[in-house]
Amino acid sequence: MTPAHRPTAHRLGHLVGAYGLLALTALLFLAFSLALPDTFPTLDNISAVLSNQSVPALLALGATVPVAAGKFDLSLGYGLGLAHVMTMRLVVTEGWPWPVACLVVVLGGAFAGALNGVVVEFARIDSFIATLGTGSVMYAFTGWLTDGARIVPGPHGLPDGFTALYDSRLLGLPVSAFYVLALTAVLWVVLERLPLGRYLYVIGSNRRAADLVGIRSRRHVVHAFVGSGLVVGVAGVLLASQQQIGNPSVGMDYLLPAFVGALLGSTAVRPGRANALGTLVAVTVLAVGLAGIGQLGAAFWVTPLFNGGTLLVAVGLAGYAARRQLRRRRTEPARTPREPPGATS
């Protein structure tokens, strides 16, 4: 390739890498709309998809924060189940006012995230192993709280304000979809515009370099896990509001879609690194794909096959994007060194 063609090829490759997943979403929606013209491209179907995929989307965004720092939180599914059951127990069994119960559960999620961060960073246990262990403890605690039985509201049901957290509509769409958009906006600001986000990216890219330039890696990784736990707490409250019963076995079904969304999202918008907008695009692809194959009458085993296959593709594409970005940096002309993150003038 001649030097004149390299910039054009580079720009084309960047556009495909950044927006290819978004184009795939549009193509999938068009394909399913042509195959199912009476049911798929309707407002009712779009509303149902947005409602059903809100909790997985929130978890995927929560998983994105530790992934940005090169860590993985496998306790997400267990934490979701515990937060969901704890919400129902406080509201139904203990009779707490629902706003207080929800606040306690969300803060409890942040505390659980802090414990994960401390175990990973100060006990120096790999995040896979550490969060799998803490997740198992959460699952045991969930079983102890419920004794393996469901928590069912009494004859008067749940407070209207609590159920409205999920059942309300805004501008004709489920309010839960706007929670996802709001969290995406917050994470975009944190990861792309605030120092904490830059620190997490440096830590995830090269932990040793981060330590050398004075970034307090341990503290910021703990912050990442706290953010993840906080999102899990919010998702647990919304799941309780959606299902309106406490099911101790719920939660693990959400783990795989969350990581698929977070890892696949690292191949979009900002290829090579986890980012909130990319995760939102990835979750949209998954939502459209799952809704389409479901309406086509696919067998029950197609959904886990779709999620598992997409996860393998996501990991492969994420690795390729990271290697491509590294090669590009190595071949770029040397530039004037920038100030290290956090440096002050």
Stockholm file with secondary structure:
# STOCKHOLM 1.0

chainA/1-345         MTPAHRPTAHRLGHLVGAYGLLALTALLFLAFSLALPDTFPTLDNISAVLSNQSVPALLALGATVPVAAGKFDLSLGYGLGLAHVMTMRLVVTEGWPWPVACLVVVLGGAFAGALNGVVVEFARIDSFIATLGTGSVMYAFTGWLTDGARIVPGPHGLPDGFTALYDSRLLGLPVSAFYVLALTAVLWVVLERLPLGRYLYVIGSNRRAADLVGIRSRRHVVHAFVGSGLVVGVAGVLLASQQQIGNPSVGMDYLLPAFVGALLGSTAVRPGRANALGTLVAVTVLAVGLAGIGQLGAAFWVTPLFNGGTLLVAVGLAGYAARRQLRRRRTEPARTPREPPGATS
#=GR chainA/1-345 SS CCTTHHHHHHHHHHHHHHHHHHHHHHHHHHHHHHHSTTTTTSHHHHHHHHHHTHHHHHHHHHHHHHHHTTCCCTTHHHHHHHHHHHHHIIIIISCCCHHHHHHHHHHHHHHHHHHHHHHHHTSCCCHHHHHHHHHHHHHHHHHHHHTTCCBCCCTTCSCHHHHHHHHCEETTEEHHHHHHHHHHHHHHHHHHHSHHHHHHHHHHHCHHHHHHTTCCHHHHHHHHHHHHHHHHHHHHHHHHHHHCSBCTTCSGGGHHHHHHHHHHHTTSSSTTSCCHHHHHHHHHHHHHHHHHHHHTTCCTTHHHHHHHHHHHHHHHHHHHHHHHHHHHHHHSCCCCCCCCTTCCC
#=GC SS_cons         CCTTHHHHHHHHHHHHHHHHHHHHHHHHHHHHHHHSTTTTTSHHHHHHHHHHTHHHHHHHHHHHHHHHTTCCCTTHHHHHHHHHHHHHIIIIISCCCHHHHHHHHHHHHHHHHHHHHHHHHTSCCCHHHHHHHHHHHHHHHHHHHHTTCCBCCCTTCSCHHHHHHHHCEETTEEHHHHHHHHHHHHHHHHHHHSHHHHHHHHHHHCHHHHHHTTCCHHHHHHHHHHHHHHHHHHHHHHHHHHHCSBCTTCSGGGHHHHHHHHHHHTTSSSTTSCCHHHHHHHHHHHHHHHHHHHHTTCCTTHHHHHHHHHHHHHHHHHHHHHHHHHHHHHHSCCCCCCCCTTCCC
//
